Amino acid sequence: MRDSSRGAIGRTLFGRPAVASLVMLIAAACSGSTPTTPSSAPSLAPLPSSSAAVSAQPSGAGACNPANYPTGNVNISIWTGTDTTSQEIGRAIVQEYQAAHPTVHIDNTPTGTVDAYNKLVVTLPSSLPQPTSALNYEPLMETFIGADFMEPLIPEAMCATSQQELIDLYIPGSIDPLIRDGQLYGMPAQRNAYSLLVNNDKFKEAGLTIPDDIPSTWDELAALQPKLQKKDASGKTTQKGFEFRYTSGDQWFGSQFIGMVYQAGGDILDAQGKAKLNTPEALIAMQNWAKNVVDPSVTNNQGPSPYQDFADELDVMAFGGPNALRFAERINPSLKGRVSVFPLPRAAEGSEISGMAYGFHMLLNKFASAEEKFVASHFIGFMFSDPNRWWDATGQLQPRKDWYTLPAAQASVGLDVFIADLADARGLPQTSDYLAIQTAIKNAIQRVVLEKADMKASLDQAQQEYEAAVR
């Protein structure tokens, strides 16, 4: 169980100097996290408006008005995230940008992760200029950047004098997946890892105490499940301790499972960059997953609302980053002050890896016209110039320097834990084979969870499916 003598971060950060420096910034800026309890509200609370003037300038000070900004009419298309909070803030920013630049029209289309990938693998090899910019899931970027379908952002459009000036906006090491040969290929809408969210009231109602009974490992979590599960008179599950997500999209299978393989000391790619899905460490991950299956058929989670079950108080505990907590609180405002944040359970006590880190990043289409790429670069700078606005509205971490000393960051529940788990996480593998890996993992998990298949045999089958897909 959780060692109550540990600090809020509770993990050493040696070997990760770049993100460790970020944790030191946070430690000075943040107080420890405290708990919360819920009442269900199906609609989202109002989205906060910008607390500061939005700017495309790298420094965030003043307006960015590059001298060579196109003067004629320019149409650009962007693909953005499908979660509700991202859609809302995205629409607001697009409206603000178009009001400030009346000669620009932006076609903003929310597009799911896999849907975007499947469309881009058709449009980009055909040299089509649309979309001008698309939100990409980090492990899928290599398919497009590696094939030279994407282009670095244009510093001049963002009031910067060089690529390095743009890179220097961020905590060192935090956006490495976006940098190739010193060129910045996009800006992060978010970069997060997973932590453990706990509904304090529901946890305590089961006779458990915080922090002493908070699980540190998947075994400890599994031991709590019977104490936290509730059923009605008909035998239907009305409360669960913790459940993985099965109905919110394929990415939830791949990302969480890969993080659990990392925790067990394994890897997904071999030295040749090919996936190995049936390793001993993958079997440990599958065992840890299977022992924490409660009742997957009882859920309201879906793609646009993946944290619905935690917001509805069906799940007492949930995994997610700070965006998960913010999203749940907007669905159910009574959760505020009643949720605490702890490190994600690990494969074993003392495991050095917290799990995986992931991101969603806006990239630039190489085949758009020069004017479209200039305007799109300027818009991307505008869109992400105020990380405090995104944090306040969505809880999405954008690792800009100096942001963490702002009041919104200092007052945030659990930010020190979120950053510590991010510091201890490993990035998802960047490979053009990632979608095949994700699908094979999803199939393996579904066989085990839904069909009670043998775990080793299911992983062996996943390996065969992957190899057939990339042959």
Secondary structure as UniProt FT lines:
FT   TURN            4..5
FT   TURN            14..15
FT   HELIX           17..29
FT   TURN            58..59
FT   TURN            67..68
FT   STRAND          74..80
FT   HELIX           84..100
FT   TURN            102..103
FT   STRAND          104..110
FT   HELIX           113..123
FT   TURN            124..127
FT   STRAND          133..137
FT   HELIX           138..140
FT   HELIX           142..145
FT   TURN            146..148
FT   STRAND          150..151
FT   HELIX           155..158
FT   HELIX           163..167
FT   TURN            168..169
FT   TURN            172..175
FT   HELIX           176..178
FT   STRAND          179..180
FT   TURN            181..182
FT   STRAND          183..184
FT   STRAND          186..193
FT   STRAND          195..199
FT   HELIX           200..205
FT   TURN            206..207
FT   TURN            210..213
FT   HELIX           218..228
FT   STRAND          230..231
FT   TURN            233..234
FT   STRAND          237..242
FT   HELIX           251..263
FT   TURN            264..265
FT   TURN            271..272
FT   HELIX           280..290
FT   TURN            291..292
FT   TURN            296..297
FT   TURN            303..304
FT   TURN            306..307
FT   HELIX           308..311
FT   TURN            312..313
FT   STRAND          315..320
FT   HELIX           322..331
FT   HELIX           333..335
FT   TURN            336..337
FT   STRAND          339..342
FT   TURN            349..350
FT   STRAND          355..365
FT   TURN            366..367
FT   HELIX           370..383
FT   HELIX           387..394
FT   TURN            401..402
FT   HELIX           403..405
FT   HELIX           407..410
FT   TURN            413..414
FT   HELIX           415..423
FT   STRAND          425..427
FT   TURN            432..433
FT   HELIX           434..451
FT   HELIX           455..470
//
